[in-house]
Amino acid sequence: MDKWQRAFAGKLESVRMHWQERFERIAEDEVGPVFGEMDAFTTARGFAVTSPNCDAGARLYRFGLTENAYLMLYFRLHGFEAIEAQAELVVPGANPEEFLINRTHLADVNAAWVQEQFHVALDRFVDAFDAASRKQQAAEHAQ
């Protein structure tokens, strides 16, 4: 790299770190408390809930009903100033993995937005699990 490229890369890294720190504050202040509520609520209803470690700029939450049926909900920095919520639904007997993605600017993230991401993802997951269970049950009765 030449002198300009090194200087530019340093400036860009500084900008990236600023937005990553902002994401981390939002994850701590907005996402974490909502996850705590969702964890307590879903665990009381039979879910196995975990939050595996992630790299900086991301949070991951797993809600499982069985070993093979689970929801993975990721919150991650998208670009420099947006947050992405991505839900991955895995339900045996249903359509292959389904993804839900929602993005918004970091400035627009609040507890209500975060809560909506959890609610939508959990609703879709339980609906898919129910539909697959009914389909399996119907197939068993048809035999």
N, C-alpha and C positions, 0 to 999 in steps of 0.2 A: 504494500500500500504506500502511496505517496503521502506527503505531509497533509495535503488537503483532505484526502480520504480518511486519514487517521483522525484529524480534527472533526470532520463531519460525523464519523462513526461514534466518537466520544459524545458529541452533542446529542445525537440520536439516542444513544444509550441513556443519557441523562433524562431525556423526555420519556423514554420507555419506563424507566424506574419511577418517575413521578406518577405515571398512570397506574403502574403496578401497585405502588404504595396506596394510591387512592382506592383501587380495587380491594386491597387487603383491609383497609378501614371499613369499607362498605360490607365486606364479608363478615367482619367482626361485629359491626354495629347493627346490620340489617338481616343478613342471611343466617348467621349463627343463632340468634334468638328465635327466629321462626322455625329453624330446624329443630331446636330444643323442644318447642311446642309440638311439632309434627312427630318427633321421636316418641315423646311421652304418649301422645294420643294413639299412634299406630301400634306401638309396642303393647299397649293395654288391650289391643284388639288382635293380637296374635302375630304381628309382623316381627321379623328379625331385622333390626335396623343397625346399620354400621355406617361409619364415615371414614373410609380409608384415607391415609395420608396422600396429599397431592403436592405437586410443585407449586411454587408461588404463582399467583394469578389464577388459581383454580380451586374449586371445592367440589367434592364428590359425596353423594349420599346414596346408599343402597337400601331399598325396602324390599324384603323378601317374604313371600307367603310360603313358598317351598324352595327347595334347593334349585329347581329349574324354572321357577316363576318369580321374576323380580323386576323391580324398577330401579334404574340407575338415573339419578338426576345430577347433572353437572352444572355448576355455575362457573363461568370462566371469562377472563378478559378477552374481548374480541377487538382486534385492532388496538388502537390506543385509548379510545374513550367510550367504548361500549362494553356492555356485559351481555353474555349469551347464557341463556338457560336451555339446556338440551336434555330431554328425557329419552331414555332408551327403555322400551318395554319388551320384556322377554316372557312369553307365555307359550308353553308347549301346546300344540294343537291349534294354535291361532296362526294368523298371518306371520310370516317371518318378522324378525325384529322391526319394531316401529319406532320412529324418531319424531319427537316434537321439538321444534326449535323456536325460541322467542328471543329477540334482541331489543335492547333499549340503551339509551345513553346512560352513563354512570350517574349523571346529574339527576336522572329521573327515577333512580332506584330508591324505593322506600319499602317499609315492611309490608304494605298492601300489595305491591308488585311481586315481592318475593313470595308472599303467602299464596297469591294467585298461581304462581308457577308450581308450587307444591300441590295445590288443590287440583289443578287441571291434570297434572301428571298422575296423581294418585287416582283420580276419578277414571281416567282413561285406562289405567292399569287394572283396576278392579273390574271395570266393565269388560275388558278383554279377557280377564281371568274367568269371570262369570260366563261369558259367551262360550269360551272354550270348554268349560266344565259342562255346560248344558249340551253342547255338541257331542261331547264324549259320552255323556249319560244317554242321549238319544241313540247313539250308535250302539251302545251296550244293550239297550232295550230292543233294538231292531234285530239283534242276533238270536 
